[in-house]
Amino acid sequence: MIDQVRPSDLDAWFALDPAATPVLLDVREPWELQTASVAPQGFALLTIPMNEIPSRLGELDAGHRIACLCHHGARSQRVAAFLSQNGFADVANVAGGIDAWSATRDAGVPRY
């Protein structure tokens, strides 16, 4: 089962393993990143479009907590499941995606 973490609860989820820098994996397309992006605060931000995840899996470290983010949470859920099936133990989906991020965590992030 993939953890579903609200943007407002993400810091607490990341803090469950303080030994490694947590990663927010944004799986949206480049045009979406230009429209609305998050600023890394207490976590590393990595942007890899969903369709490139299998070929770029080596860029991710299974020893880090990884929370996946997309627009509303569907694509990131699929990526989180893929990561879990490929040996990543601490994976979550950011429930509601960047839309929820804007609504509940950082109103400065544009909604689209």
C-alpha positions as CSV (number, residue, x, y, z in Angstrom):
1,M,0.0,0.0,0.0
2,I,1.3,3.4,-1.0
3,D,1.1,6.1,1.7
4,Q,-1.2,9.0,0.8
5,V,0.3,12.2,2.2
6,R,-1.4,15.6,2.1
7,P,0.9,18.5,1.2
8,S,0.3,19.9,4.7
9,D,1.6,16.6,6.3
10,L,4.5,16.1,4.0
11,D,7.2,17.5,6.4
12,A,6.0,15.1,9.1
13,W,6.2,12.1,6.7
14,F,9.7,13.2,5.6
15,A,10.8,13.5,9.2
16,L,10.1,9.8,9.9
17,D,13.6,9.1,8.5
18,P,15.9,12.0,9.4
19,A,19.0,10.0,8.3
20,A,18.7,10.8,4.6
21,T,17.6,13.8,2.6
22,P,14.0,13.3,1.5
23,V,13.1,13.7,-2.1
24,L,10.0,15.3,-3.7
25,L,9.8,13.7,-7.1
26,D,7.7,15.9,-9.5
27,V,6.6,13.7,-12.4
28,R,4.7,16.4,-14.4
29,E,5.6,17.5,-17.9
30,P,8.0,20.4,-18.5
31,W,5.2,22.8,-19.5
32,E,3.5,22.0,-16.2
33,L,6.7,22.8,-14.3
34,Q,6.9,26.2,-16.0
35,T,3.3,26.9,-15.1
36,A,3.6,26.0,-11.4
37,S,6.4,24.6,-9.3
38,V,7.3,24.1,-5.7
39,A,10.4,25.5,-4.0
40,P,12.4,22.8,-2.1
41,Q,12.3,23.5,1.6
42,G,13.8,20.8,3.7
43,F,13.8,18.3,0.9
44,A,15.5,17.8,-2.5
45,L,13.4,18.4,-5.6
46,L,13.8,16.1,-8.5
47,T,11.8,16.5,-11.7
48,I,11.4,13.6,-14.0
49,P,8.3,13.3,-16.3
50,M,6.3,10.1,-15.6
51,N,7.1,8.5,-18.9
52,E,10.8,8.8,-18.3
53,I,10.9,7.2,-14.9
54,P,11.7,3.7,-16.1
55,S,14.7,4.8,-18.1
56,R,15.9,7.2,-15.4
57,L,15.4,5.0,-12.4
58,G,19.1,5.0,-11.7
59,E,18.8,8.7,-10.7
60,L,16.8,7.8,-7.7
61,D,18.2,6.4,-4.4
62,A,16.1,3.6,-2.8
63,G,17.6,4.7,0.5
64,H,15.7,8.0,0.6
65,R,12.1,8.7,1.3
66,I,10.5,9.7,-1.9
67,A,7.2,11.5,-2.2
68,C,5.7,11.7,-5.8
69,L,3.9,14.8,-7.0
70,C,1.8,15.5,-10.1
71,H,-1.1,17.7,-10.9
72,H,-3.9,16.0,-9.0
73,G,-2.3,12.7,-7.7
74,A,-3.1,10.1,-10.4
75,R,0.2,10.0,-12.3
76,S,2.2,10.3,-9.1
77,Q,0.3,7.4,-7.6
78,R,1.2,5.2,-10.6
79,V,4.9,6.3,-10.3
80,A,4.9,5.6,-6.5
81,A,3.5,2.1,-7.2
82,F,6.1,1.5,-9.9
83,L,8.9,2.6,-7.5
84,S,7.5,0.4,-4.7
85,Q,7.5,-2.6,-7.2
86,N,11.1,-1.8,-8.0
87,G,12.6,-2.0,-4.5
88,F,11.8,1.5,-3.1
89,A,10.5,1.0,0.4
90,D,9.7,4.5,1.6
91,V,7.5,5.9,-1.1
92,A,4.4,8.1,-0.9
93,N,1.9,9.9,-3.1
94,V,1.2,13.5,-2.5
95,A,-2.6,13.4,-2.3
96,G,-4.2,16.0,-4.5
97,G,-1.0,16.9,-6.2
98,I,0.2,20.4,-6.8
99,D,-3.4,21.6,-6.9
100,A,-3.7,20.6,-3.3
101,W,-0.2,22.0,-2.6
102,S,-1.4,25.4,-3.8
103,A,-4.7,25.2,-1.8
104,T,-3.3,24.0,1.5
105,R,0.5,24.6,1.7
106,D,1.6,27.4,-0.5
107,A,-1.0,29.7,-2.1
108,G,1.9,31.3,-4.1
109,V,2.0,28.3,-6.3
110,P,-0.4,29.0,-9.3
111,R,-3.3,26.6,-9.9
112,Y,-4.0,25.4,-13.4
